[in-house]
Amino acid sequence: MAARGLSDSGVLNARGVMDHVEMILEEELGGVCGVAAAAAKEGDSARQRPLDEVSPRRVVLWARCMEQRPQLLLCLSKQTNWLQAKAVTEVARHENLLAHVWAVAQKIAAMHQDLDNDIVTFMPSVGLIIGHHLHDQNTAEALVCICTEFGIPYARVGMV
């Protein structure tokens, strides 16, 4: 089972899922962004950045991800309020994607940094537990989109 394997590799929560996905992206993109290596080198000090100082490498990684995986951008644009209605329509029509990719990548990088590392929400039998009681609505919906895109098992709790 995929959830058990992730749990055995040390994934305990949403931040661990995001770290795992970023390692997958680094492999897919040939390590061009160096997010995994930089995070390992910087350690916890990088996690303490103020939200307005998100990792530029992480933003680049997620922007490149959405350029390669437009269905993730579409899901995030529909399920969160990170983009205005006009932008959601443009994404659905594949118009002006580059501007929207960077805006959403910035939001994902900020979300990653804001995830609480002390709450264990990854269960080996189920996967990531996602709910509005654990995350704000945008974070919960973004996690659903990311888990779906990368085949990470999850369960919605208290969400429609």
C-alpha positions in Angstrom: 0.0 0.0 0.0 1.3 3.4 -0.9 0.3 5.0 2.4 2.3 2.5 4.4 5.4 3.0 2.2 5.2 6.8 2.7 4.7 6.3 6.4 7.6 4.0 6.6 9.8 6.6 4.8 9.0 9.1 7.6 5.9 11.0 6.2 3.9 12.1 9.2 1.9 15.0 8.1 1.0 17.4 5.3 4.4 19.0 5.3 6.0 15.6 5.0 3.7 14.9 2.0 4.8 18.2 0.4 8.4 17.4 1.0 7.9 14.0 -0.6 6.2 15.6 -3.6 9.0 18.1 -4.0 11.5 15.2 -4.1 9.5 13.6 -6.9 9.4 16.9 -8.7 13.2 17.4 -8.3 13.7 13.9 -9.9 11.2 14.7 -12.7 12.8 18.0 -13.5 16.3 16.8 -13.1 17.1 18.5 -9.9 17.2 21.9 -11.6 15.7 23.8 -8.6 17.7 22.2 -5.8 14.9 22.5 -3.3 15.4 19.2 -1.6 19.2 19.8 -1.3 18.7 23.4 -0.1 16.1 22.3 2.4 18.4 19.6 3.8 21.3 22.1 4.0 19.3 24.9 5.5 17.5 22.7 8.0 14.8 24.1 10.3 16.0 27.7 9.8 14.4 27.7 6.4 11.2 26.7 7.9 11.2 29.7 10.2 11.1 32.3 7.4 8.2 34.8 7.6 5.4 33.9 5.1 6.4 36.8 2.9 9.9 35.3 2.5 9.1 32.0 0.9 11.9 30.0 -0.7 12.4 31.3 -4.2 13.7 27.8 -5.2 10.4 26.3 -4.0 8.4 28.9 -6.0 10.4 28.0 -9.2 9.9 24.3 -8.5 6.2 24.6 -8.3 6.0 26.9 -11.2 7.9 24.4 -13.3 5.7 21.6 -12.0 2.5 23.4 -13.1 4.0 24.1 -16.5 4.5 20.4 -16.9 1.2 19.4 -15.2 -1.4 22.0 -16.3 -4.1 19.8 -14.8 -2.7 20.6 -11.3 -3.0 24.3 -12.1 -6.5 23.8 -13.3 -7.5 21.9 -10.1 -5.9 24.5 -7.8 -7.5 27.4 -9.7 -11.0 25.8 -9.4 -10.7 24.5 -5.9 -9.1 27.5 -4.1 -9.7 31.2 -4.2 -6.0 31.9 -5.0 -7.0 33.3 -8.4 -9.7 35.7 -9.4 -12.7 34.4 -11.4 -11.3 35.9 -14.7 -8.0 34.0 -14.1 -9.8 30.7 -13.4 -11.6 31.1 -16.8 -8.3 31.9 -18.5 -6.7 28.8 -17.0 -9.6 26.7 -18.2 -9.1 28.1 -21.7 -5.3 27.7 -21.4 -4.8 31.5 -21.8 -2.2 33.6 -20.0 -1.0 30.5 -18.1 2.5 31.8 -17.3 1.2 34.6 -15.1 -1.2 32.3 -13.3 1.5 29.6 -12.8 3.7 31.9 -10.9 0.9 33.3 -8.8 -0.2 29.9 -7.7 3.4 28.6 -7.2 3.9 31.5 -4.7 0.8 30.4 -2.8 1.9 26.8 -2.7 5.4 27.8 -1.4 3.8 29.9 1.3 1.3 27.1 2.2 4.2 24.6 2.5 6.0 26.9 4.9 2.9 27.5 6.9 2.0 23.8 7.4 2.2 22.7 11.1 4.9 20.2 11.5 3.7 19.1 15.0 0.4 17.6 14.0 0.5 14.0 12.9 -2.1 13.7 10.1 -0.7 10.9 8.0 -2.1 7.5 8.9 -0.4 4.4 7.4 -3.8 2.7 6.8 -5.4 5.7 5.1 -2.9 8.3 4.0 -3.1 12.1 4.6 -6.0 13.2 6.7 -7.3 16.4 5.2 -10.0 18.5 6.8 -11.1 22.1 7.5 -10.6 21.4 11.2 -6.9 20.9 10.5 -6.3 23.3 7.6 -7.9 26.5 6.2 -10.2 25.8 3.2 -7.6 26.8 0.6 -4.9 24.7 2.1 -7.3 21.7 2.4 -8.4 22.0 -1.2 -4.8 22.5 -2.4 -3.7 19.4 -0.5 -6.5 17.4 -2.2 -5.4 18.6 -5.6 -1.7 17.9 -4.9 -2.4 14.4 -3.5 -4.7 13.5 -6.4 -2.1 14.7 -8.9 0.8 12.7 -7.3 -1.2 9.6 -6.3 -0.8 10.2 -2.6 -3.6 8.5 -0.6 -5.7 10.8 1.4 -9.0 11.0 3.3 -11.3 14.0 3.5 -12.7 14.6 7.0 -15.5 17.1 7.5 -15.3 18.3 3.9 -18.0 18.2 1.2 
